[in-house]
Amino acid sequence: MSLTEVRDALRNRKVSSVEVTSQCLEQLKTIGKKLNAVASIYEEEALAKARYCDDMLASGAKGLLLGVPLGHKDMFHRNGRECSYGSKIMERYRPNSTATVLTKLDSEGAIDVARLNMVEFALGVTGHNEITGDVLNPWNTEYVTGGSSSGSGACVASRCVFGALGSDTGGSIRIPCCCCGVVGMKPTWGRVSCYGAMPLSFSLDSIGPITRTVSDNAIMLQSIAGCDSQDPSASDLAVPNYMAGLENGVKGIKLAVPKNYFLDPANDEINILFDRVLEAYKRIGADLVAVTIPESIVKTNNMTSLIISVEGASIHQEWLIKRPEEYGKQTYRRLINGLLVPATHYLKALRDRKKILKEFIAQVFTKADALLLPVLCEPAPSVEEANLGSGQEFLDLAIKLGHCTRPINYMGLPALAMPSAKSVEGVPWAHQIVGPPFSEKKLYVIGRAYEREIDWPLKQIPDCL
């Protein structure tokens, strides 16, 4: 069952939260552990919460996620519980506060069943982690899961949990969703509070849901979006009802297809898969509009990398100097580079964002409601292909895999990753639907129409199952 289906079954008393939670716990202890996707399992606490939820359901209570088991990336603080950020440096860290997103999920009745593995300090797009080990792809363990929300993507795909939180600073929700065949929303910057979540880049970090279906994703975003007095960057713009009108379809909606830049490095296989995506949208009534992407977009991938390295280094500076041996080599290389960037370059990268966003909106979103892009311009690499050490080759791979994702983070735009096909190696691949700021509701409508057409969630089962 999907999250939406299990929520409805719980409300109709067809299953109990204890039954559903017990099944998830068993999956986590077997498949989740086998995939190295799980950092901690909260069995006793989860079952106690499930019993409480069953009592609440019996009394007629209807929280958005009442009784539904979820797991989350190992970067969200919960008072008194370990939170290691996928690292050695923070392996025994116990925060004294709880992340706003977890508090909001708690208030909707969700059950937090597990802490899920991630790339060390969220700095990596392949899923590689020298400290905790790589999370294995549930479709084919010889290929990467994508990162940095690797455990979240793998656990949702392998049916260990019904949904999970991830974070996206340069593609860290969308890339694991692409590689694992699940749905992921990178919201508009500021749509979801980052209070109590591990910071990587204050200017770029976004928190969002990873789920099996679009409706599942909308329910989770509904639960976590909104203003927060503890996070001044969180927007106070009203949160719409993301579930309303989800089945409206795309007739009359204009979808932009880029003439330049985004598809330039795509190989033949991806061009074929992306053409099939476009054909599906035509069949369901969308109007496709070819658009020219502003030339200024070319520098956004590198500027995103620059901002991440500088802001990350500012957080890690003391540890980089005093405890360098406790970092994985790739993570250390990316962070230490941030200490060497001139302030003038960093400030220019920040200053140019408004101008580039304005140009992008003028050339794309005045002509279309949303933009269609690949998530990756090549199929997911094998673990062997991605095992490049900590030299320039690894940095070049990060830039290459972030070609279609990092520019979206730089501009702070929302993007919905939609599983679309499998590569010749049998590993999932996804496209993304990108919209203007705070257009998540429309992205869900578009994504749901596509989902109905290809019927991915019901037909595709990972090899690990």
Phi, psi and omega in degrees: 000150173278173177302314180299317181294317181289326176299315180293322178295323177294315181296325180272004176062030176278334173222162176256156177296325178298318179297312183294316180295320178299320178296318178296318179299320179294319177298318180297319183287339181254283184293316181302315178292320179300324179277358185057035183265352190244127176268316179212146175242132183257064189297308185297313181295321182295317180291324176296317178294323179297319178297319177297317180297322177298321176296318180294318178297321179295333180273357178098005179295149185218061171297153184303329184232027187300116177086005184267126179281129177232160172228158187221151177307144185285054181216003182256123185288137167227126187312118175087350181261147178298144179211107192256353182059025181067027189232167171276322184301322184253020190297337180246017183289130176235103182293158179252020176213171182240137179301142180304319182297324178289321177299319180292319177295320176302317183292338177267004174091008179293152179252120180274105188259342186198153171258128191251141183296158185207171172292144181308121180052025176062025183253076178171142185256351182265338186102000181293134176215112181288342185270306184260353184091157181287143168282136183271143179287124184293345180271324180199110188291352178276355182243156185290154173276342192084158181216172011263352181274052189293314180295324179296313179297316182292320183289324176291316180297323183269012174064026175283328177219164182272346178187163181207152172271144172225182175228154184220108179250334177211013181134011192285353166263312188292322182290314174299324177296321177298313184284335185253356175075039179229171185265135179219136177252121166264104185288168169308140177302125181095352179291328181237134180297140175258007181298131178080010174251146178305125177277140170242306179220107185304329185277346189233338187302133172225144177249137180205171183268149173238126186215177177277329185228166180294315181297322175302316183295319179298321179296317181293317179295322176304324184284333188248345185285157174128171184289163182204119181296341181272353177229100183296343179276350180287129184289144175263011176297137182303142179269121179286172174277103185290338182276337182290133177073017184297334182263017186292337180082181189243011178297128182089350178273134179260128181243124182279142174237126186287136174278335189218170176065288192300322182266359184305316182271003184295136178276177186300319182297316181291322177300320178294314181296320181291323176299323177295323175299313180298320178297322179297318179294324176297317182299327184266008169101006178284150174263121180266133184234122177284132181230149174267124180280135180304143181299334182296343182294337186303324185271357188287329178298309180293325180291326175297315178300319179297313181298316180299315183293321180289311182291324175296316180296326179295328178284323188262003191308312183296317180292322179300326181277317188266336186225043186299329183290347182271357176269149165294154187296320180295315181297315180300316181299316182291321182286317183296329177300329181294336178285347185258356183280128177299142180301327181297323179292318180296314182294324177294320178299322177288317185294327184284349187299313183298318181296315182293320177298317180299316178296320182294315178299317182296322185267344182243304191272359167275347182251345184209159179281330182204167182241133178261130180218156165292159165277311175242143179269008172209159178300158178307132179288158174288161177301320180296317180295328183271353182276080190249013181070211185238020180272195184296329179301319180293320178295321178295322179296319179299318178296317182296314182290337179268010185305319183260354183255316185298321177302328180290320175296317181303320181272354178074022186274155175279149179210135180250117177276127183240117175301135191230329186191179171241144178287175179296339177276358179085014179260137182300158174218149185225155165255169177232147178250115185252137181230173174292169182307136175063035178255023183305322182300315179292323178298322178295320179298315180295313181297322180294321178297318177294317180301318178299322184291317185262343174058038183302309189301330183273333187267334190256122181237127181299153181299331183293345179260000000 
